[in-house]
Amino acid sequence: MLRFLFGLLILTLQGQPLYAELQRSSSSGPGFRYTHESVAEGPWQLHCIEVDLQQEDLQVRTMLSGDTLGGNERSSSMASRAMQNGDRVLGGVNGDFYAAGGIPVNAQVILGELLKRPGGRDLFAVSEDMEIYMGRLQFSGRLQLPGGDTLSISGINESREENELILYTERRGRKTRSNRWGTEFRGRWLDDYAVNHPLRMLVEEGPLKLEGGSPLGEGRAVLSAHGTAACQLEKQVRAGDTLTLELKLSPFDRKIQELIGGGPLLLSEGETVVPAGTFSETRHPRTALGVSEDGGKLLLCVVDGRQPGYSAGMDLYELADYLRSRGMYHAVNLDGGGSSTLLLGDRVQNAPSDTGGERPVANALFIVSEDSGQLRTSLRIRLDTQYLDAGSRIPLELETGSAAAGAGSRDLEWRCDPVLGSLDGSGHLLVGSGPGSGWISVHSGQEVYDSLRVTVRSAAGGQ
C-alpha cells in the first residue's frame, strides 16, 4: 500500500505502517522520476528511480567495466563513458556480484550480445519489445557446420576445457588466451548480435594453433575447439565458409536485448520468495530491481547501510516488503554492500558505505533516452545543506549533469512553500523566521524537474 500525504510516504513493511519522509523528488522528463525517502524506524535512506517502460524513448542498457570481462570501474565512470559516446544516460545502479579479477558472477547481454553464459543464479533480462524476465536461465549453444552436422557450444569467453567448443568475442580482450592444444577459426559477424535467434559468421582464417590464442577485435569472433570438437571443425570448416550459430537462453525465448546478473529473487507474483540464511537475514546496503504486475513500471532501488544513525541497511525480507509497497510484483536483488550505488546522469545520489566512497564494480545498469527531440535533463537544485538559517537570503541555483541538454532554452519557474519564506525577483529565497519544513521546487510548465525538502532553523539554531 502506497500513498503520499503532505510530504510523507505511508508504506507497510512486515505488516507495520511506516512513515517515509520524502526528501527529494525530481524528474528528467516524462516517464522518469527519482525519489529520496527517509524512514526513521530503520533508520533508512532509500533512493529510487521509477521508469515508465511504455515511454518509447526510454531504454534499459547495461555496461561492462572497461568494456571487457575482467577489471573494475565505478558505475559513474561507466555512465560518463556512455555519455561521451553520445548516449543520453538518465540514471542507473550498480549491477552483478563479481569474482576475483572483476568478472561478473552471472551472465550479461549488451545490445543483444551474450558476453557470458548464466551461472545458476537469478538475473534480470529485457527483450527487444521491453518484456521483463526475472529468474534463472539455462544456456545452450549450437554451431551448424557446412556439411549439415552440428556441434554444441560449451561456453562463451571462458577457459576452454577438454573436448569443448568455446566462442570468444572482443569482450574477452585482445586474444582468446587459449593454449596451442586446440584449433581456432577466426571470422566476422554477418548479422547483428542476437540471443535466441540465428547468427551468421563468415570464417576468414583457420585452422589456427597460436600460443596465447588468436587475436580478437571489433566485430570479430573466434571458435576455439579441443579434442573431438577440434577434429570435426578441421574436417569440415575452411576459410570462406559461412557458419550459423544459435545461442539460446531458456525459458525466456524472446530476443534478449539486455541482461544483468544478481540474486536472489525477492518477489515472485507479489509474494516474498527470499531464501533463508545469514545473507538474507542481515542488514546491509542493498540494490534491487522491481517490475509492476503489468510490466509497465520498472523500479531501480538502493538503500544505504552500515552508517549508524543515518541508514542501517535492510535485510532481504525488509527489502522485499518495501518493493511490494512500491507496487512491485517481481523483484531481484543485485550486488549490495559497498557496491550499492544509484546515479542520476553520472552523479552519485546515495551515500556508499565504503570509506573511499563509490566502489569500482564489474558492470552496471542504466536508463537511457533515445529521443534527441525530447528534453531529457538532470536539473538539480544546488544547496550545500537542507537546513536553512532563519532570516537568511539563499541564492537559488541549478546544476546540470553531463546529460543535460537544452536546459538554458527552457523557461523555468521556482516555487517554495510559504513556511520557508518567499522568493524575490532576483533568484533568491528570503528565509522566514521559522522553524518549519517545506519544499523548494523548479518547474517547466506542468513538469516538476526537481523538488527538495528543507528545514528552517530558528534564530537560536534549533531545528
ABEGO torsion letter per residue (X at the ends): XBBBBGGBBBBBBGGBBBBBBBABBBBAEBGBBBBBBBBAAOBBBBBBBBBBAABAABBBBBBBBGGBBEEBBBAAAAAAAAAAAGBBBAEEBBBBBBBBGGBBABBBBBGGBBABBBAGBBBBBBBAAGBBBBEBBBBBBBBBBAAGBBBBBABBGBBBBBGBBBBBBAAAEABAGBBAABBBBBBBBABBBBBGBBBBBBBABOBBBBBGEBBBBBGBBBBBBBEAAAAAAAAABBBGBBBBBBBBBOABABBBABBBBBOBBABBGGBBABBBEAAAABBBBBBBBBBBAAGABBBBBBBBBGBBGABAEBBAAAAAAAAAAAGBABBBBBBBEAABBBBBEABBABBBABAAEBBBBABBBBBBBABAABBBBBBBBBBABABBBBGBBBBBBBBBBAABBGAAABBBBBBBBAAAEBBBAAGBBBBBAOBEBBBBBBBBEABBABBBBBBBBBAAGBX
